[in-house]
Amino acid sequence: MAMTVLERAQPIRLPADPTARWALAATALAYAVLFAQPFVNTAQAWWNDPEAGHGLLLVPL
């Protein structure tokens, strides 16, 4: 019987190399800093603008 993709899926593990972990942490921090304000602006628009309120439905996805 053939294996499906779900049967072969493995959990994502953090890299064992400390340098790779620092690179991953720096990337995550840069992403958070760069996209914090646009995220806040979008969330405020979703919350306050009746025409954009349907955007709140995207959060659970």
C-alpha positions as CSV (number, residue, x, y, z in Angstrom):
1,M,0.0,0.0,0.0
2,A,1.3,3.5,-0.9
3,M,2.1,6.0,1.8
4,T,0.3,9.3,1.7
5,V,1.9,12.6,2.5
6,L,0.2,12.7,5.9
7,E,1.7,9.4,6.9
8,R,5.3,10.6,6.1
9,A,4.9,14.0,7.8
10,Q,7.5,14.8,10.4
11,P,7.2,17.5,13.1
12,I,9.3,20.6,12.5
13,R,12.3,20.6,14.9
14,L,14.5,23.5,15.9
15,P,18.1,23.3,14.5
16,A,20.7,21.9,16.8
17,D,23.3,24.3,15.7
18,P,23.3,27.4,18.0
19,T,24.2,29.7,15.1
20,A,21.2,28.5,13.2
21,R,19.0,29.1,16.2
22,W,20.3,32.7,16.5
23,A,19.6,33.2,12.8
24,L,16.1,31.9,13.2
25,A,15.5,34.1,16.3
26,A,16.9,37.1,14.5
27,T,14.6,36.5,11.5
28,A,11.6,36.1,13.7
29,L,12.4,39.3,15.5
30,A,12.9,41.2,12.3
31,Y,9.6,39.9,10.9
32,A,7.8,41.0,14.1
33,V,9.4,44.4,14.0
34,L,8.8,45.0,10.3
35,F,5.2,43.9,10.3
36,A,4.0,45.0,13.7
37,Q,2.6,48.4,12.6
38,P,0.9,47.2,9.4
39,F,-0.7,44.4,11.5
40,V,-2.0,46.9,14.1
41,N,-3.3,49.2,11.3
42,T,-5.1,46.3,9.6
43,A,-6.6,45.1,12.9
44,Q,-7.8,48.6,13.7
45,A,-9.4,48.9,10.3
46,W,-11.1,45.6,10.7
47,W,-12.4,46.5,14.1
48,N,-13.5,50.1,13.4
49,D,-14.6,50.1,9.7
50,P,-18.0,48.4,9.2
51,E,-17.1,47.8,5.5
52,A,-13.9,45.9,6.5
53,G,-15.2,44.0,9.6
54,H,-15.4,40.7,7.6
55,G,-11.5,40.7,7.9
56,L,-11.9,39.6,11.5
57,L,-13.1,36.3,10.2
58,L,-9.6,35.7,8.8
59,V,-8.0,35.6,12.2
60,P,-9.1,32.1,13.1
61,L,-7.8,30.8,9.8
